[in-house]
Amino acid sequence: MKKIFLFLMLIIMIFILGCGPKCPECPAIGSYSECNDKAVKTRTNYKCSEATNFECESYIEEIQCSTKIKLTGNMDAIISPTIEEKVKGIIKLEIRNFPVDTKIVGYYLSGGNLPPIEERGPLMATNQGNTWVGMIDTNEYGNGLYQVGVVAFTKEEFEGDPQGYAQGQILIIN
């Protein structure tokens, strides 16, 4: 008798839980848009619950785009402002965590129609105490993809191997 009662209760529970309203399969989540001028990208997402009367409802999902580019290497170097990897106008390069005895820091762009770095030399960053700073006016370069390199030397000249380095890329779109 006890087994029959448990069996009946199980059937009733399955019936009650299985017959309630359910959400349909909602459309797939869209991909994010390009970042806008406010450094925000959006996509359409969907939600379904008792609050939506078990209907798929769309909503716009927003996330903040990256406004800095972190270069890779043995120094911390950051380029800003950016929208993802895209830059325009005047951008700032900040170098932190450089070798202790650093005397000079140079930076350069390569790519596009630029002559080789050996023909034009690097730009010079200025020492601001705990940070070396360089500025790049992207209006002086054609639109396109460029590599950015940063080198630090503990001597007052660009000779031998650098003691610090960082590198990455930017996409100039003016």
C-alpha positions in Angstrom: 0.0 0.0 0.0 2.8 2.4 0.9 4.5 1.6 -2.5 1.3 2.4 -4.4 0.9 5.7 -2.5 4.4 6.7 -3.3 3.9 5.7 -6.9 0.8 7.8 -7.2 2.4 10.8 -5.6 5.3 10.5 -8.0 2.9 10.4 -11.0 1.0 13.5 -9.6 4.3 15.4 -9.1 5.4 14.6 -12.7 2.0 15.7 -14.0 2.0 18.9 -12.0 5.6 19.9 -12.9 5.5 18.7 -16.5 2.3 20.5 -17.4 3.1 24.0 -16.2 4.0 26.8 -18.6 7.5 26.6 -20.2 9.6 29.0 -22.1 10.0 28.3 -25.8 13.5 28.2 -27.3 14.5 31.8 -27.7 16.5 33.0 -30.8 20.3 32.8 -30.6 22.1 35.8 -29.0 23.4 38.2 -31.7 27.1 39.2 -31.9 28.3 42.6 -30.5 28.2 45.6 -32.8 31.3 47.7 -33.6 32.1 50.1 -30.8 30.5 53.5 -31.2 32.2 56.9 -30.5 31.2 56.6 -26.8 33.2 53.3 -26.6 30.1 51.1 -26.1 29.1 48.1 -28.1 25.6 46.4 -28.1 23.9 43.2 -29.0 20.4 41.8 -28.9 19.8 39.2 -26.2 16.6 37.4 -25.0 15.0 36.6 -21.7 12.1 34.3 -20.8 10.5 33.7 -17.4 7.3 34.0 -15.5 7.8 37.8 -15.5 7.7 37.8 -19.3 4.6 35.5 -19.3 6.9 32.7 -20.6 7.5 34.6 -23.9 10.9 35.4 -25.3 11.5 39.1 -25.0 14.4 40.9 -26.6 16.5 43.5 -24.9 19.7 45.4 -25.8 22.8 44.3 -23.9 25.6 46.9 -23.7 29.2 46.5 -22.7 32.0 49.1 -22.4 34.7 48.8 -25.1 38.4 48.9 -24.1 39.7 52.4 -24.0 43.4 51.4 -23.5 45.8 49.1 -25.3 48.3 47.3 -23.1 51.5 46.5 -24.9 53.3 43.2 -24.2 56.9 42.8 -23.0 58.8 43.2 -19.8 57.6 46.8 -19.2 54.1 48.0 -18.6 53.2 50.3 -21.5 49.7 51.6 -22.2 48.3 53.6 -25.1 45.2 55.7 -24.6 42.7 56.9 -25.6 41.5 54.1 -27.8 38.3 52.4 -28.8 39.4 48.8 -28.8 42.5 48.7 -31.1 41.4 51.9 -33.0 43.1 55.2 -32.4 42.7 58.7 -33.9 44.1 62.2 -33.1 46.7 62.5 -30.4 47.3 59.5 -28.3 49.4 59.1 -25.2 51.9 56.3 -24.4 52.7 55.7 -20.7 55.5 53.4 -19.7 55.7 52.1 -16.1 57.6 49.3 -14.5 60.8 50.0 -16.5 64.3 48.9 -15.6 65.6 50.8 -12.5 68.5 52.5 -14.1 66.7 53.6 -17.3 68.3 56.7 -18.9 66.3 56.9 -22.1 63.1 55.4 -23.5 62.4 55.5 -27.2 59.2 54.5 -29.1 58.4 54.0 -32.7 55.7 53.0 -35.2 56.4 50.7 -38.1 54.2 49.5 -40.9 52.1 51.3 -43.5 54.3 53.3 -45.9 56.8 54.3 -43.2 60.5 54.0 -44.0 62.5 51.5 -41.9 63.1 52.7 -38.3 66.9 52.7 -39.1 66.3 55.6 -41.5 64.2 57.8 -39.2 65.1 56.8 -35.6 62.8 56.5 -32.6 60.7 59.2 -30.9 61.8 60.0 -27.4 59.7 59.6 -24.2 60.1 62.1 -21.4 60.7 61.0 -17.8 57.8 62.1 -15.5 59.3 60.4 -12.4 57.4 57.0 -12.0 56.3 57.1 -15.7 57.9 57.8 -19.1 55.4 59.5 -21.4 55.3 59.8 -25.2 52.7 61.4 -27.5 51.8 60.3 -31.0 49.9 62.5 -33.4 48.2 59.9 -35.6 47.2 62.6 -38.0 50.8 62.4 -39.2 50.3 58.8 -40.4 48.1 57.3 -43.0 45.1 55.2 -41.9 46.0 51.5 -41.3 47.6 49.0 -39.0 50.9 49.9 -37.3 53.2 48.1 -34.9 54.2 50.1 -31.8 57.5 49.4 -30.1 59.0 50.8 -26.9 62.6 50.3 -25.8 64.4 51.4 -22.7 68.2 51.7 -22.2 70.3 52.1 -19.1 72.9 54.1 -21.1 72.3 57.5 -22.7 72.4 56.0 -26.2 70.5 53.6 -28.3 73.2 51.0 -28.6 73.2 47.3 -27.8 70.2 45.4 -26.6 67.5 47.3 -24.7 67.0 46.4 -21.1 63.2 47.0 -21.4 60.8 46.5 -24.2 57.1 46.5 -25.0 55.2 46.0 -28.3 51.7 45.9 -29.7 49.7 47.3 -32.5 47.2 50.1 -33.3 44.7 50.7 -36.1 44.8 54.4 -37.1 41.4 55.6 -38.3 41.4 59.4 -38.7 
